[in-house]
């Protein structure tokens, strides 16, 4: 974080965006003073600057388990004064058929998922995570349900920009339904506003299908927002859907499908090696799970482990256990996960499987959490270095 603050000072001293008197011009506040009967209330936020009981500020300490079985405990440090924000929308966590999840105060699944997928970004950015009336998993086929969910997301985003953001750059984070809603938000709120797009460091839209034309990074799902191809690129999108290399997407896959007839390819950006193959650093919770069963692999140590180590932290990280690369088989473009287990002295597998058409959807975010945080940090540094406003 010190690097980002230093870059901020450099930009300020350079007088980027100064007025005729040499003073720095105040940043534009988009949707300034936006009123929201929902999001003016603390109870409709899980994470937010100054929020009492912010769930993103809870213990995220992690035990790293190396390939040789050595363990190292790493304390999670929340950034005290980060230079940018992360706006997060969680995936489907309510399984019922009621249509839309209610603001009912029963948010265990939302909180657990937010801690697993978004809270770790708090080491580099201020995390803002609103609650919203998501479309429940078994809802009837009625478009009004997704309209209610999207309406909440737009309302929260406008309230955040108009009252909480203070003109700072931001990152969009979302998974599954959350990623789909943010993709629509980019189309309707950010694409039409070049100045707002300039404020966006990047968008991480995981476990949803974003498309771009074959051979180019702009167009397709978005007019202005290209695919991220370099760690120092900003204003771009990172997206992928993950599948085991041994169980690639079947023809009825829910994600990563190319639209060949339209000349569009599903976007796959490997956060470990943009445009290549690289090792991931998965993070898993060992004390929390969701209704979808995202349990920790720490419960299944490999046969080569004589005595399983005692893990006292709420999270475990397994650097190098998984190698990832983007694969295009013609019909699908997806993040292929190769497990590097035996004969390593730690767990032999990771969780995340549902059915073949879902792939490793449950762990799209946490299987690459270490690399996603590092990538966003690099993109933010590039944004500040460029003096973007």
ZAGU-139302 format. One record per residue (C-alpha): x, y, z; residue number from 1. Coordinates in pm, 1 decimal, padded with zeros to 6 digits. Example, Ala and Ser with C-alpha at 12.3 -4.5 7.8 and 13.67 -1.06 7.14 Angstrom:
BEGIN
((01230.0 -00450.0 00780.0) 1),
((01367.0 -00106.0 00714.0) 2),
% end
This chain:
BEGIN
((00000.0 00000.0 00000.0) 1),
((00292.5 00230.2 00060.7) 2),
((00370.3 00212.7 -00310.3) 3),
((00022.9 00334.8 -00404.3) 4),
((00031.1 00620.5 -00154.2) 5),
((00368.5 00726.6 -00286.3) 6),
((00234.2 00729.0 -00639.5) 7),
((-00061.4 00935.7 -00526.6) 8),
((00175.8 01194.1 -00383.8) 9),
((00376.0 01197.8 -00704.9) 10),
((00063.3 01262.2 -00908.5) 11),
((-00045.9 01539.0 -00671.5) 12),
((00293.4 01710.6 -00677.9) 13),
((00301.3 01691.7 -01057.7) 14),
((-00020.0 01891.2 -01062.4) 15),
((-00204.8 01648.1 -01286.7) 16),
((-00548.7 01795.0 -01361.7) 17),
((-00464.9 02128.1 -01198.1) 18),
((-00666.5 02442.8 -01262.6) 19),
((-00534.3 02779.8 -01378.9) 20),
((-00408.9 02864.6 -01029.3) 21),
((-00197.3 02548.4 -01015.0) 22),
((-00419.2 02379.8 -00754.1) 23),
((-00538.1 02024.4 -00817.6) 24),
((-00891.5 02024.0 -00950.5) 25),
((-01132.1 01821.0 -00736.3) 26),
((-01236.4 01492.0 -00893.8) 27),
((-01578.5 01461.2 -01047.3) 28),
((-01835.6 01301.5 -00816.9) 29),
((-02065.2 01088.0 -01028.4) 30),
((-02430.0 01067.4 -00912.8) 31),
((-02343.6 01321.2 -00642.9) 32),
((-02593.4 01314.3 -00356.7) 33),
((-02779.8 01011.6 -00498.1) 34),
((-03058.6 00928.6 -00254.2) 35),
((-03139.8 00568.9 -00165.9) 36),
((-03388.1 00458.3 00096.0) 37),
((-03207.7 00120.1 00099.3) 38),
((-02837.4 00198.9 00089.4) 39),
((-02836.1 00498.1 00319.3) 40),
((-02892.2 00235.3 00592.3) 41),
((-02590.7 00056.5 00741.1) 42),
((-02792.6 -00265.5 00768.1) 43),
((-02781.2 -00308.1 00389.6) 44),
((-02401.9 -00315.1 00373.0) 45),
((-02170.9 -00599.6 00473.9) 46),
((-01849.1 -00408.7 00402.5) 47),
((-01811.4 -00034.0 00378.6) 48),
((-01571.4 00232.6 00498.3) 49),
((-01651.6 00320.4 00860.8) 50),
((-01913.4 00046.3 00898.8) 51),
((-01942.2 -00096.8 01248.7) 52),
((-01901.5 -00475.3 01233.0) 53),
((-01761.0 -00466.6 00878.5) 54),
((-01740.1 -00835.3 00784.2) 55),
((-01439.0 -00769.2 00558.7) 56),
((-01235.1 -00656.9 00860.7) 57),
((-01266.4 -00987.9 01045.2) 58),
((-00982.2 -01235.5 01091.6) 59),
((-00841.2 -01350.3 00757.6) 60),
((-00507.8 -01486.4 00881.8) 61),
((-00385.8 -01774.1 00667.0) 62),
((-00167.6 -02081.8 00705.3) 63),
((00041.2 -02136.7 00391.7) 64),
((00119.6 -02503.1 00328.2) 65),
((00406.6 -02556.9 00085.9) 66),
((00460.8 -02859.1 -00138.1) 67),
((00700.2 -03015.2 00114.2) 68),
((00448.3 -02983.1 00396.2) 69),
((00608.5 -02682.5 00565.6) 70),
((00360.6 -02439.2 00715.6) 71),
((00385.8 -02063.2 00759.7) 72),
((00126.9 -01843.6 00925.2) 73),
((00069.6 -01509.9 00750.0) 74),
((-00132.9 -01238.1 00918.5) 75),
((-00383.8 -01051.4 00706.7) 76),
((-00340.7 -00674.4 00733.9) 77),
((-00626.3 -00449.5 00628.6) 78),
((-00504.7 -00142.3 00439.2) 79),
((-00533.9 00158.4 00668.9) 80),
((-00573.9 00423.5 00398.1) 81),
((-00586.2 00262.1 00053.0) 82),
((-00592.9 00477.0 -00255.8) 83),
((-00880.4 00299.0 -00428.1) 84),
((-01200.2 00102.6 -00367.6) 85),
((-01332.7 -00242.2 -00457.1) 86),
((-01709.1 -00267.2 -00518.4) 87),
((-01823.2 -00629.5 -00479.4) 88),
((-02144.0 -00811.9 -00575.0) 89),
((-02174.1 -01168.2 -00445.7) 90),
((-02307.3 -01468.7 -00642.6) 91),
((-02626.8 -01668.1 -00594.0) 92),
((-02633.8 -01792.1 -00235.3) 93),
((-03009.4 -01831.9 -00176.0) 94),
((-03138.2 -02160.5 -00316.6) 95),
((-03513.5 -02118.5 -00276.8) 96),
((-03790.7 -02057.1 -00528.4) 97),
((-03925.2 -01735.6 -00375.0) 98),
((-03796.3 -01523.5 -00664.4) 99),
((-03594.2 -01260.8 -00482.1) 100),
((-03403.7 -01288.8 -00156.6) 101),
((-03555.6 -01069.2 00112.0) 102),
((-03381.2 -00814.7 00329.6) 103),
((-03454.5 -01042.0 00622.7) 104),
((-03146.7 -01010.3 00842.9) 105),
((-03054.8 -01375.7 00782.1) 106),
((-02731.8 -01318.1 00592.5) 107),
((-02504.0 -01603.0 00696.8) 108),
((-02452.0 -01722.1 00337.9) 109),
((-02393.3 -01372.4 00204.1) 110),
((-02140.2 -01297.3 00478.8) 111),
((-01947.9 -01622.6 00438.4) 112),
((-01930.3 -01582.9 00060.8) 113),
((-01817.1 -01221.9 00088.5) 114),
((-01540.9 -01316.9 00330.2) 115),
((-01424.3 -01596.6 00100.2) 116),
((-01440.4 -01403.3 -00227.4) 117),
((-01389.4 -01034.1 -00150.5) 118),
((-01259.7 -00958.6 00197.3) 119),
((-00897.4 -01042.9 00113.7) 120),
((-00888.0 -00752.4 -00130.2) 121),
((-00908.9 -00533.8 00179.6) 122),
((-00529.5 -00560.9 00203.5) 123),
((-00506.0 -00328.4 -00098.4) 124),
((-00840.3 -00147.9 -00133.6) 125),
((-01144.0 -00032.3 00063.3) 126),
((-01409.9 -00299.7 00007.3) 127),
((-01772.5 -00197.0 -00042.9) 128),
((-02014.8 -00491.8 -00042.2) 129),
((-02388.7 -00416.9 -00045.7) 130),
((-02663.0 -00665.6 00019.1) 131),
((-02913.5 -00696.9 -00264.1) 132),
((-03233.9 -00885.2 -00340.2) 133),
((-03074.7 -01142.3 -00565.2) 134),
((-03269.4 -01378.9 -00787.9) 135),
((-03284.0 -01705.1 -00595.1) 136),
((-03150.7 -02020.9 -00756.8) 137),
((-03483.6 -02201.4 -00803.9) 138),
((-03692.7 -01897.1 -00891.6) 139),
((-03952.9 -01933.9 -01168.7) 140),
((-03856.4 -01811.7 -01516.1) 141),
((-03975.6 -01454.1 -01468.0) 142),
((-03748.9 -01168.8 -01583.5) 143),
((-03889.8 -00937.7 -01316.7) 144),
((-03680.4 -01116.9 -01052.3) 145),
((-03350.0 -01029.7 -01216.0) 146),
((-03476.2 -00675.7 -01274.3) 147),
((-03527.4 -00633.1 -00899.9) 148),
((-03178.5 -00766.8 -00831.3) 149),
((-03023.5 -00539.9 -01093.2) 150),
((-03218.2 -00241.5 -00965.6) 151),
((-03062.6 -00290.2 -00623.3) 152),
((-02711.9 -00317.3 -00768.2) 153),
((-02752.4 00003.0 -00969.7) 154),
((-02897.8 00181.5 -00667.9) 155),
((-02609.3 00066.7 -00447.0) 156),
((-02348.8 00161.5 -00708.0) 157),
((-02493.2 00508.4 -00760.8) 158),
((-02521.9 00564.2 -00385.7) 159),
((-02163.5 00446.0 -00340.6) 160),
((-02031.1 00676.8 -00614.4) 161),
((-02242.9 00975.2 -00511.3) 162),
((-02192.2 00959.5 -00135.0) 163),
((-01906.6 00727.1 -00032.9) 164),
((-01647.6 00710.2 -00311.0) 165),
((-01519.4 01070.8 -00292.8) 166),
((-01390.7 01058.8 -00648.6) 167),
((-01151.7 00767.0 -00595.7) 168),
((-01072.6 00503.7 -00859.6) 169),
((-01248.1 00170.2 -00816.0) 170),
((-01243.1 -00197.3 -00908.3) 171),
((-01557.6 -00399.5 -00976.4) 172),
((-01559.4 -00751.2 -00826.6) 173),
((-01830.6 -01007.5 -00892.1) 174),
((-01895.4 -01377.4 -00931.5) 175),
((-02172.3 -01566.6 -01111.9) 176),
((-02500.0 -01371.8 -01070.8) 177),
((-02297.5 -01087.5 -00921.7) 178),
((-02066.2 -01082.4 -01223.5) 179),
((-02360.3 -01087.7 -01463.1) 180),
((-02522.3 -00792.1 -01289.3) 181),
((-02195.7 -00598.5 -01293.9) 182),
((-02152.7 -00675.5 -01663.4) 183),
((-02490.2 -00516.1 -01729.2) 184),
((-02394.5 -00225.0 -01505.6) 185),
((-02084.0 -00168.5 -01720.7) 186),
((-02298.8 -00166.0 -02035.9) 187),
((-02559.9 00074.4 -01897.2) 188),
((-02365.7 00293.0 -01651.9) 189),
((-01994.6 00288.5 -01741.3) 190),
((-01968.6 00231.1 -02117.5) 191),
((-02179.8 00541.6 -02193.8) 192),
((-01963.6 00758.9 -01962.1) 193),
((-01598.9 00775.7 -02076.0) 194),
((-01503.7 00976.8 -01766.5) 195),
((-01645.8 00708.0 -01539.0) 196),
((-01472.2 00434.7 -01737.9) 197),
((-01146.0 00623.0 -01683.3) 198),
((-01208.4 00600.2 -01308.4) 199),
((-01245.8 00219.0 -01327.0) 200),
((-00915.8 00039.9 -01262.7) 201),
((-01053.4 -00296.2 -01373.3) 202),
((-01350.2 -00530.3 -01351.5) 203),
((-01313.3 -00888.8 -01227.8) 204),
((-01620.0 -01070.8 -01359.5) 205),
((-01569.6 -01434.1 -01263.8) 206),
((-01788.9 -01736.5 -01328.4) 207),
((-01991.3 -01559.3 -01596.3) 208),
((-01959.5 -01546.6 -01973.8) 209),
((-01818.0 -01223.6 -02112.3) 210),
((-01741.3 -01222.5 -02486.3) 211),
((-01508.6 -01033.0 -02719.1) 212),
((-01450.4 -01067.1 -03095.2) 213),
((-01193.9 -01324.7 -03200.8) 214),
((-00855.3 -01163.5 -03249.9) 215),
((-00933.7 -00835.7 -03072.2) 216),
((-00992.4 -00726.1 -02715.2) 217),
((-01258.8 -00458.5 -02759.7) 218),
((-01622.1 -00495.9 -02857.8) 219),
((-01852.0 -00786.3 -02788.3) 220),
((-02005.5 -00755.2 -02443.5) 221),
((-01871.1 -00400.7 -02392.9) 222),
((-01811.3 -00103.8 -02619.6) 223),
((-01524.9 00062.9 -02431.1) 224),
((-01395.0 -00194.4 -02184.3) 225),
((-01131.2 -00423.1 -02340.8) 226),
((-00995.9 -00755.7 -02216.4) 227),
((-00698.2 -00726.8 -01979.8) 228),
((-00381.9 -00855.4 -02151.8) 229),
((-00104.4 -00709.9 -01931.8) 230),
((-00051.3 -00659.2 -01561.3) 231),
((00001.3 -00285.4 -01609.6) 232),
((-00318.8 -00243.0 -01813.1) 233),
((-00617.9 -00074.9 -01651.9) 234),
((-00975.6 00007.7 -01748.9) 235),
((-01014.2 -00352.1 -01865.9) 236),
((-01196.3 -00672.9 -01772.5) 237),
((-01074.5 -01003.5 -01627.1) 238),
((-01314.1 -01293.4 -01671.1) 239),
((-01304.7 -01672.3 -01677.5) 240),
((-01494.1 -01987.9 -01585.5) 241),
((-01286.2 -02270.7 -01440.3) 242),
((-01296.8 -02644.1 -01514.2) 243),
((-01071.2 -02931.8 -01417.8) 244),
((-00839.7 -03030.4 -01700.3) 245),
((-00973.5 -03385.2 -01662.6) 246),
((-01338.2 -03270.3 -01690.5) 247),
((-01360.2 -03002.7 -01964.2) 248),
((-01688.6 -02827.6 -02042.6) 249),
((-01954.9 -03061.2 -02182.1) 250),
((-02186.5 -02945.1 -02459.7) 251),
((-02447.1 -02838.1 -02204.8) 252),
((-02197.2 -02629.6 -02007.0) 253),
((-02344.2 -02324.5 -01835.7) 254),
((-02032.8 -02112.6 -01886.8) 255),
((-01749.6 -02019.4 -02124.2) 256),
((-01936.1 -02089.1 -02448.3) 257),
((-01802.8 -01918.2 -02762.3) 258),
((-02054.0 -01751.9 -02992.3) 259),
((-01878.5 -01872.7 -03305.5) 260),
((-02153.4 -01774.2 -03547.1) 261),
((-02135.3 -01416.9 -03419.0) 262),
((-01755.2 -01412.8 -03428.1) 263),
((-01731.9 -01386.9 -03049.6) 264),
((-01507.9 -01578.7 -02810.8) 265),
((-01574.8 -01625.6 -02440.6) 266),
((-01320.9 -01421.1 -02248.0) 267),
((-01064.9 -01617.1 -02047.1) 268),
((-00792.0 -01427.8 -01865.0) 269),
((-00556.0 -01637.7 -01652.6) 270),
((-00465.9 -01416.6 -01353.1) 271),
((-00149.9 -01619.9 -01294.2) 272),
((-00010.9 -01549.9 -01640.8) 273),
((-00211.7 -01323.6 -01867.5) 274),
((-00190.2 -01496.8 -02201.7) 275),
((-00003.1 -01801.1 -02070.6) 276),
((00020.8 -02082.0 -01815.2) 277),
((00100.8 -02032.0 -01448.6) 278),
((00068.5 -02163.4 -01094.3) 279),
((-00212.4 -02044.0 -00868.8) 280),
((-00229.5 -01973.4 -00496.0) 281),
((-00568.7 -02102.8 -00379.0) 282),
((-00715.6 -01978.9 -00049.6) 283),
((-00979.0 -02186.6 00128.5) 284),
((-01172.6 -02130.7 00447.8) 285),
((-01128.9 -02405.1 00705.4) 286),
((-01404.4 -02291.4 00940.6) 287),
((-01677.8 -02177.9 00704.5) 288),
((-01885.3 -02334.2 00431.7) 289),
((-02189.2 -02235.8 00228.5) 290),
((-02498.4 -02421.5 00116.9) 291),
((-02308.9 -02499.1 -00202.8) 292),
((-02049.6 -02690.3 -00002.5) 293),
((-01732.2 -02484.7 -00043.1) 294),
((-01544.9 -02673.4 00227.0) 295),
((-01173.5 -02657.6 00294.5) 296),
((-00936.4 -02917.9 00150.4) 297),
((-00761.8 -02919.8 00487.1) 298),
((-00997.5 -03197.8 00591.4) 299),
((-00847.5 -03438.8 00335.5) 300),
((-00472.2 -03457.4 00374.9) 301),
((-00287.3 -03684.0 00136.1) 302),
((-00163.3 -04037.2 00198.1) 303),
((00195.6 -03910.8 00222.4) 304),
((00113.6 -03702.1 00530.8) 305),
((00199.3 -03898.6 00844.4) 306),
((00052.8 -03643.9 01086.1) 307),
((-00174.1 -03370.5 00954.6) 308),
((-00061.7 -03029.1 01083.1) 309),
((-00286.1 -02836.4 01315.1) 310),
((-00429.8 -02534.7 01136.9) 311),
((-00527.2 -02257.6 01378.0) 312),
((-00604.7 -01985.0 01124.5) 313),
((-00943.1 -01943.0 00951.7) 314),
((-00788.2 -01983.6 00606.5) 315),
((-00533.2 -02211.2 00442.2) 316),
((-00337.3 -02132.0 00124.3) 317),
((-00183.9 -02393.4 -00104.6) 318),
((00062.3 -02220.0 -00338.8) 319),
((00139.9 -02411.8 -00655.1) 320),
((-00113.5 -02688.2 -00592.8) 321),
((-00299.1 -02584.8 -00909.7) 322),
((-00166.2 -02475.9 -01248.3) 323),
((-00399.3 -02284.7 -01479.4) 324),
((-00414.4 -02198.4 -01846.8) 325),
((-00684.5 -02078.4 -02084.1) 326),
((-00797.6 -02342.5 -02332.9) 327),
((-01011.5 -02287.8 -02643.1) 328),
((-01157.4 -02613.2 -02778.2) 329),
((-01365.0 -02438.3 -03043.3) 330),
((-01692.5 -02447.0 -02855.7) 331),
((-01564.0 -02319.0 -02521.5) 332),
((-01286.6 -02092.4 -02393.8) 333),
((-01221.4 -02168.1 -02028.0) 334),
((-00966.1 -02170.3 -01746.4) 335),
((-00829.8 -02524.5 -01723.6) 336),
((-00713.9 -02627.3 -01374.6) 337),
((-00444.9 -02892.9 -01343.5) 338),
((-00394.2 -03040.5 -00997.1) 339),
((-00031.2 -03087.4 -00889.9) 340),
((-00078.8 -03321.9 -00595.8) 341),
((00106.4 -03652.3 -00554.5) 342),
((00354.3 -03697.8 -00405.1) 343),
((00335.8 -03358.2 -00232.6) 344),
((00308.5 -03362.9 00143.8) 345),
((-00022.3 -03186.3 00178.8) 346),
((-00380.2 -03221.9 00052.6) 347),
((-00436.5 -03429.8 -00258.5) 348),
((-00736.9 -03244.4 -00397.0) 349),
((-00941.3 -02926.0 -00386.4) 350),
((-01318.5 -02881.3 -00357.8) 351),
((-01539.1 -02701.3 -00605.7) 352),
((-01705.0 -02961.7 -00827.4) 353),
((-02078.9 -02957.6 -00876.9) 354),
((-02182.7 -03123.4 -01202.8) 355),
((-01983.3 -03125.3 -01528.9) 356),
((-02186.2 -02838.6 -01675.2) 357),
((-02102.4 -02620.1 -01371.5) 358),
((-01733.0 -02710.0 -01370.3) 359),
((-01534.5 -02569.5 -01075.0) 360),
((-01780.6 -02284.6 -01039.1) 361),
((-01780.6 -02293.2 -00660.8) 362),
((-01414.2 -02199.2 -00638.2) 363),
((-01370.3 -01970.6 -00940.3) 364),
((-01260.5 -01689.4 -00709.4) 365),
((-01071.2 -01857.4 -00426.9) 366),
((-00876.0 -02101.2 -00645.7) 367),
((-00686.9 -01798.2 -00785.2) 368),
((-00726.3 -01556.8 -00494.7) 369),
((-00355.3 -01488.7 -00446.8) 370),
((-00306.9 -01397.4 -00812.6) 371),
((-00627.8 -01192.1 -00835.5) 372),
((-00522.1 -00970.4 -00544.8) 373),
((-00172.1 -00931.1 -00688.4) 374),
((-00309.9 -00846.7 -01032.0) 375),
((-00545.0 -00579.2 -00899.1) 376),
((-00258.9 -00430.5 -00695.9) 377),
((-00045.3 -00408.2 -01012.2) 378),
((-00330.1 -00257.9 -01214.6) 379),
((-00393.2 00004.5 -00946.4) 380),
((-00025.6 00095.5 -00936.0) 381),
((-00031.4 00141.0 -01315.1) 382),
((-00346.3 00355.3 -01291.1) 383),
((-00184.6 00589.7 -01039.5) 384),
((00146.7 00596.8 -01224.6) 385),
((-00035.1 00706.4 -01539.1) 386),
((-00197.0 00992.0 -01349.1) 387),
((-00540.9 00874.2 -01456.9) 388),
((-00836.2 01060.9 -01310.6) 389),
% end
